[in-house]
Amino acid sequence: MRIISIANQKGGCGKTTTAVNLSAGLASLGYKVLLIDLDPQAHASLGLGVSREITIYDVLSKLTKYKATLSQIIVPINDNFDLAPSNILLSTLEQELSDEISREACLHEVLSSFKSNYDFCFIDCPPNLGLLTINAIRASSEVIIPAEASRFSVEGVKKITEIIDLIKNRLNHAVTNKVLVTMFDSRLNHSFEVLNTIKNVFAKNLFDTIVHVNVKLKEAQSSGLPVIAHDKYCRGSKDYISLARELTLNSKPREQEKVTEKAVKATLEKKIEEEMRKFIPVAFNLHAPDAKEVYLVGDFNNWTKSDEARMIRQGNGDAKWSINLPLARGGYRYKFIVDDNWTEDPLNPKKARNSFGGVDSLIEVSDNN
C-alpha cells in the first residue's frame, strides 16, 4: 500500500480538493483507495457528505470514550473508495499527545498494523506544520504538495520541503515529495509567470499534470461528491484523472531503509521538540447565535477569508463558534467576519486602530496562552 500525504501549511491551495478527487480518480481506474481525513476542520469529510461521531480521533486518542480501530471507522464512499473521517475533536489531539514519548509516530503505528488490500492510502493534512502533519509525513513514503498559481505559493512550498528534508535526512525515513500546480487560470498572464517560476525552482520534483480553475470542483464539493461523480466530462475531472494516471505511471518499487525504533524515537523526539516549541495552540471563540458563517482572519493568515479560516459552530443550534490555530509566539492583529461583516473580538479588551480607521483585536501568543 502506497501511503501518500497531501500537505501544505498554506490554506486555499487546493489540498483537500486534491485529496478527495485524486482518491476518486484512482478508484475509477480500478485502484482501491483509502482517504484519511487528518484535518480537524474535516473538510474532506464534509466535502464527501460524511459526518460521524466516531472518527480518526478515536483511533489515535488514548483519552476517548469510544476507542476504535481504523477498520471500525471506515466509511464507504463508492466502489474502491473509502474514507476515515475526522471532526473538530481532532484539534485536541496535539495537546493530548504532548507528553507521549512516540507522539510523532501514532499514525505510523496504526497504519503499520493495519491489515488491508488498499493500493493507496492518502492523508489529507491540516493547513499547518504541527504534530498532525508531522505524524502524516512520518507515516508516508510520498508527499504531494499542492501549490496554487499565486505569488505566495513558492515560499510556502519551500517551507514544507524543509520539514520533509529534516524528517528524511535526520531520521533516515525514506520519503519523497512532488509539487502539484493547482488553481491554474489560463486566462491570466500572471498564472503563466507563476508557473514558470515554479518550474524553475522545483523542476525535478514537479508533476506534469496541472489542475486548472474549474467551477465544477466547487459545485461538486458543495454537493458532497467527488468531481468525477458530479460531472465526469468537466475540466476538473479530466485533470484529476490525468494526475491519477501520472501517479501510477511514475510508480517505482521503493526500498524502505530499515532503522531501529529506538533510533527513530531518539532523533525524531529531538526534532519534534524543536518544531513544537515554535507553535502554541490558540483557541478563538465567538458568541454569534444568528450567524450563518463565521471566519477568523488576521496577520497569521494574511487576512484571507478561506475555507481554512472558517470557524465551526459547536453542536446543533449552539451560538458558539470556535477555531483552534497553532501560532508562533508573537503579537497578531485579527478580526472575525460574521456573514460578511467585519468585527473585532468582543471578549478581548485589547484593541488597536488600523490604517483604515477601524479597530483590530490584538493577541500576544506566549507560553502562558
N, C-alpha and C positions, 0 to 999 in steps of 0.2 A: 504493500500500500504506500503510495507516494503521499507524503504529508507536506502540504504547502500552505504557508501563512500568506495572507494578503494584508499588507501593513503599510501605513504611512501616518506619522503623527499629525499631519496637516489634514484638517477636515475639508469636506467638499471636493475631494479629488476623485470620486467615483469608486472608492474602496468597497463599500457594501454592494453597490451596483455590480461591480466585477465579481465579487464573491458569489452572489446569487446567480448571475447569468452565465458565468463560466461553468459553474456547477451544473446548471440546467443544460448548457450546451454539450458538455461531455456526456451527460446522461442520455441526451438524444442521439449520441453517436454509439451508444451501447455500453459505455463505461458505468460502473456502479460507483456512486459518489455520496460521500457524507460531508455535509457542511456543518461546522461547529461555530455557533454564534458566541464569540467571546467578548462582545461589546455590551456593557451594562445597559446601554440605551436600546439594545435589542432591535436595531434597525433591520437586520437581515430577517429576524423572526417576524417582525411586523410587515416587512415587505413581501413575505410569503403568506401572510394572513394567519400566522400562528401566534397564539397567546397561551402560555402554560404556567401553572404554579410550580411544577417540578421541572427544574432546568439544569443547565450545566453547573450552576452554583451548587446544587445539591449533590453533584458528583464530586466537586473539588473541595467543598467546605467540610470541616470536621464539627462545626457547631450547628449545622442544620438539623431541624427536627425530622426532615424527610430524606435521610441519606439514601442515595440511589446510585446505581451503576450507569455507565454510559449507555448500555443497551436498553435500559429501562426508560430513558428519557427520549429516545429517538422517535421522531415524528415523520412518517412517510409523506413526501410531497407529491411525487408522481413516480412513474416507472424509473427505477435505477437512481432515484434522487431522494435522500433522507436528510433531515435536519435535527441537530441537537440544539434546542432553543435556549434563549437567555431571557433574563428580566433584570429589573433595577437592583435586586438583591446582590447581584454580582459586584456592584460597586463597593460593597463592604468587604469583599474577599481579600483585597490587598492588606487591609488593616488586620484581618483575622490571621493572615499568614505571616505577619511581620516578625513573629518570634519563632517561626518554624525553621529548622535547620535547612531543609531542602525545599524551601518555598518556591524557588525558581523552577523546580523540576516537577511540580504537581501534575501538570497536564501531560508531560512526557511519561510519567509513571502510569497514568491512566491509559494512554494510548499504547504503551509498551505491552500492557497486559490485556489489551482489547483484542478479542478474537473476532475477526470479521472477514468477509470476502469483498470488501470495498477495493476498488482500483485506486481511488483518490480520496483523500481527506483534506478539505480546505478549512482554514481557520480565519474567520473574519475578526480582525483585531480592533481594539478601541483606538480612537484617534489621539494616542499619546504614547510615550515611551516608558510607561510604568511597568509594574510587575506582571500584569496580564499579558502585555505584548512580549515581554522577555520570556514568559512561560511558553507562549506560542512559538517564538523563534527557536527556543531550546528544544521544542518537540518536533520541529520541522527539519526537512532536508533541503527545502527550497523556500524562497520568499519572493512573491510578486509585489512590486512597489508601483501602484498606480500614480501617475503624475499628470495632472491636468495641464492643458496647454495655456499656462499663465506665467507671468514673470516671477512669481514666488515659488514655483514648483521645484526648481533646480536645487535651491538651498535645502528645502525640505527633504528631498531625496538624498542629498549628501549626508544629512544628519542621521537618517536611519541606516544608511550604508555603513556609517562609522560604528553604530551599535552592532550591526551584523558582523562586521570585521572583528570587533572586540570579542564577540562570542566565538567566532570561528578560530581566531588566532590564539587567543589566550586559553580557550577551553578545549582545544582540539576537537571541536564539534564541526563536522562537515556540513556546511550549509552554503548554498549559492543564492544569488539574488539576480533578478532581472526587472528592468523598468518597463512599464506599460504606459504608453501615452493615451490619455483619456480626454473626453470632452473637447475633442478637436473640431473647431469650426472652420471649414474650408472656405467660408465667405470672408474671413478676416485675414489680412496680411500679417497681423500680429501673431496669429496661430502658427503660420509657417516660420516666422522668425524664432518663436519659442521652440518649435520642433527642431529646427537646425541647431539651436543651442544644445538641446537635449541629446541630439545625435552626436554632436562633437564631444560632449562630456561623458556620455555613457555608451558610446558606440559598441563596445564589446559586450555589454550587458543590456541589450535593448530588444524587445520583441519587434518583429516586422509588422505585426498587426497594429493598427491604430483604431481606437474606439472613437467614433465621431459623435458629436452632439446630435441627439435624436429624441424628439418629444415622446416617442413611443416608450422609451425607457422609463420616463416619469409616469406615464399613464399605466404601464404595467405594474410599477411599484404601488401606485395608488389602488390598483385592483387586487393587490395581494398575489401577483403572478410573476413568474419569470417572463422576460420579454418574448421568448420563443413561444410561450403559450398564449401570449396576448396578440402578437402579430408576427408570425414566423417569417414573413417576407420583408419586414422593415429593415432599415439600415442597421439598427441596433442588434437585431437577431443575427444578421449576416456577419457583423463584426465579431460577436462573441463565438459564433460557430467557427469563424476563421481562427480566432485565438485558441479555441479548443483543439482544432486540427494542428495548429503550430505547436502547441504544448505536447501533444502526443508524438508528433513527427520528430521533435528535438529530444525526445526522451532517450536517455542513455543509462546503462547499468552503472550503478554508483557503489563504490566500496566505502562503507562507513568505517572510519577509524575507531579502533577499539581502545577505549580508555576506561580506567577503573572508576567505579562510583566514588571512591574516596578522593581521587584526584579531581574529578568533576566538582564535587562539593566544595573542596578546599579553594579552588581557583574561582569558581563561579560565585561563591559566597562573598569573596572579597570584592569582586566587581559589582555585584548587586548592591552591596552596602554603599559603594561609592555612588552608584546611579540613583538609588532610592533616597540618599541624603539630599539630592538636588531637588526633589519634589515632595510636596506636602499635600495630602488630600484636603480640599476645602469644600464645604457644603454651602450652597446658596439656596435660600428658601424665600418664597413669596406667597402671601395670602391674596388670592385673586379668585373669588368664588364665581364671578361671571365671565371669566376669560375663556376664550376658545383655544388660544395657543399663546405660549409664553417662551421667549428666547432670552438668553443671557449673552450679552456682548460686552467687550471691553478690550483693554490693551493686550490681554492674553490671547485673543483670537482675532486681532486686527479689526475689531468692531464689525465682524462679519456675521450676518444672520444666515446660518446654515443649519442643516439637519443635526450636526454635532452640537449646535448651541441650543437646540430645542429642549426645554425643561419638561419634566414628567409630572403629570397630575398623580398625586398619591391616593390610590384607591378610587372606587366608584363614587362620584359625587363629592369627593373631598375638595375643599377650597385651597389646599396647599399644593404649590408647585415646587419642585426641587430638582437640583442637578449637583453632581459631585465632580470636581475637576482637580487633577493633580497639577499644582502650580509651583514654580520655582520661587524661592524666597525673594522678597522684594515688594515694592508698592505697585498697586494697579488701580486704574480708574475703570468703572464699569456701570452699566445700566441694564434694566430689563426692558424688553419690547413686548408689551401686552396688547395683542390684537392690533399691531402696527403703531401703537402709541408708546413713545419712549418715556421711561420714568425711572427716577432714582430708587434706591432701596429704602423703603420706609422704616425698616428695622435697624438701619445703620446710620447713626448720627454723624459719621464722618463724611463730609462732602466738600467739594471744591468747584469753583466756577471754571468752565471750559472756554475755549477760544471762540465759541459760537454764542456766548452769552447765557448758556444754560448751566445746569448743575449736574455734576457726576458724583456718584458714590465712590468712596475710597476704601481700599482694603490693604493692609500690610500683612503679608504672609511671612510667618516666622515659625520657630519651633514651638511656640505657645499656642498656635492655632488648633 
